[in-house]
Amino acid sequence: MSVHPPRPSGPPLNALRAFEAAARLGGFSRAADELCVTPGAVAQQVKALEDWAGVALFDRQAQGVVLNDMGRQVLPLATRAFDQVAAMVQELRAVASPNRLHIAALPAVAQLWLSPRLPGLRRALPDLEISVTAMEQPPNLERDPFDMTLFFGDPAEGEQIADDVILPVCAPALAGCLAEVADLARLNCLSDSAWAGDWPLWLQQAAGAEAPTLRGPVFSLYALAVQEVANGAGVLMGHRCLIERELREGRLVAPFDQPVATGKALIMQLRQPVRTPLARLAAALRESRR
């Protein structure tokens, strides 16, 4: 009889991660986005876990997958386990490099709002190492290696840095062509693909039933659209907190004094607990608004 019998093998960690993400987020596609893999890879990992356990965790339906009773029973345990692992990793990172901070921001926010403030942050906080990652969706600060996020969202979701107010802007040379809202129909009206509702929202409140039909190119980078408008390419629906420098320095002007609030705000969220270096960075950013 062997005194060193082989131990039973457990399920792969990636399979457990795929199950937890899919169950928590409600589907393989959303889990794939969070884990930066394909939905097919998530499905394969979940199937591997189900095969190992000998039980189904999801019901497969024509419209997608639905967590079944067994999946709902084990999900809280899986979520708690991965939360604890994430907390350990975050603690290790904070203790090993307390002055190294990482900001995640919407690309437009990173390029237009945060970038002009970075030189001042370096002068005010010379002992801190600040990294910036531009991404389309806010990360999970409990799970992902970020200390601060800057995104547009519901003002109740975090600390409000600036109201999200929109208004048409253009180069000074074009402003004389815009005496009334109807004149917009004669010019290119640029828009951002992520904010396709900006023009309709502003026109609805500024012109109502008399809103003109607009045309113009669509950009996937808002900062590029801002630069094109400053170069005289047309009129852009400007998010005021992002183009404050261009307005202040006269590269852009607002031909209509009709700002419209979107109901959202630029929101700052901080990883908890807030340690001293992160608190100093947040205070410096608040001071930079003045």
C-alpha positions, 0 to 999 in steps of 0.5 A, spaced: 500 500 500 502 506 498 504 511 503 503 517 498 497 516 495 495 521 489 491 527 492 484 528 488 485 534 483 481 540 484 477 544 479 482 549 475 482 556 478 480 559 471 474 555 471 472 557 478 473 565 476 469 564 470 463 561 473 463 566 479 463 572 474 458 569 469 453 567 475 454 574 478 454 578 472 448 574 469 451 571 463 457 569 459 458 575 455 458 580 461 463 575 464 468 575 458 468 583 458 470 583 465 475 577 464 478 580 458 476 573 454 471 571 449 464 568 451 466 561 448 472 561 453 468 562 459 463 557 456 468 552 456 471 554 463 464 553 466 463 547 462 469 544 465 467 546 472 460 542 471 464 536 468 468 536 474 463 537 479 458 532 476 452 537 476 450 543 472 450 550 474 447 554 469 440 552 465 442 553 457 436 556 454 435 559 447 436 566 449 442 565 453 444 561 460 440 562 467 443 560 473 440 554 476 438 552 483 445 549 484 449 555 481 445 560 486 447 556 492 454 556 491 455 563 488 455 567 495 461 562 497 465 563 490 464 571 490 466 571 498 472 567 496 474 571 490 473 578 494 478 575 499 483 573 494 482 580 491 483 584 498 489 580 499 492 582 493 490 589 494 493 589 501 500 586 498 500 591 493 499 597 497 504 595 502 509 593 497 508 600 493 504 605 498 506 611 493 505 607 487 497 609 485 493 607 479 488 611 476 483 608 471 479 614 467 474 614 461 479 616 455 476 623 454 477 624 461 484 622 461 486 626 455 482 632 456 480 633 464 486 629 467 492 630 462 492 638 463 492 637 471 498 631 471 504 636 471 501 640 477 500 633 480 507 631 479 509 638 482 504 638 488 506 630 490 513 629 487 513 622 492 508 619 488 508 615 482 501 616 478 499 611 472 493 612 468 489 607 464 484 609 459 478 604 459 471 605 456 468 602 463 469 603 470 473 597 473 471 594 479 475 597 485 474 591 489 477 586 484 482 590 479 488 593 481 486 601 481 486 606 486 481 611 483 476 612 477 474 618 473 468 616 469 461 620 468 455 617 472 450 618 476 452 623 482 450 618 487 455 613 485 461 617 488 464 624 489 462 629 484 467 632 481 463 636 475 456 637 473 456 634 466 453 640 462 453 640 454 453 645 449 455 646 442 462 649 440 466 651 434 472 655 432 471 662 433 471 663 425 465 659 425 461 662 430 459 668 426 455 663 421 450 661 427 445 666 429 440 661 431 439 653 432 436 652 425 443 655 422 446 648 425 443 644 419 448 648 414 454 646 418 458 639 419 455 637 426 460 632 429 459 627 434 462 622 439 459 614 438 459 613 445 455 619 446 450 619 440 444 622 444 448 628 446 445 632 439 438 629 440 438 631 448 440 638 446 436 639 440 430 637 444 431 642 450 434 648 446 429 647 440 423 642 441 419 641 435 423 646 431 429 642 431 433 642 425 436 635 421 443 635 422 449 631 419 456 630 420 462 625 421 462 621 427 468 619 432 470 614 436 475 618 440 472 625 443 479 628 444 480 627 436 473 630 435 475 636 439 481 637 436 478 637 429 472 642 431 478 647 434 481 646 427 474 649 423 471 642 421 464 644 424 460 644 430 461 639 436 456 638 442 461 639 447 461 637 455 463 643 458 468 640 464 472 637 458 473 643 454 474 648 459 481 649 457 479 650 450 473 655 452 478 659 457 483 660 452 479 661 446 480 655 441 473 654 442 467 658 443 459 657 445 455 660 439 449 659 443 448 660 451 443 654 452 447 649 456 443 643 458 445 638 463 445 631 462 443 628 469 450 625 470 456 628 473 464 626 472 465 622 478 471 620 482 471 613 486 476 611 491 479 604 493 477 602 500 480 603 505 483 610 503 490 610 505 494 616 506 497 617 499 491 616 495 487 621 500 493 626 498 492 625 490 484 626 491 485 632 495 490 635 490 485 633 484 479 637 488 484 643 489 485 643 481 478 644 480 479 651 482 
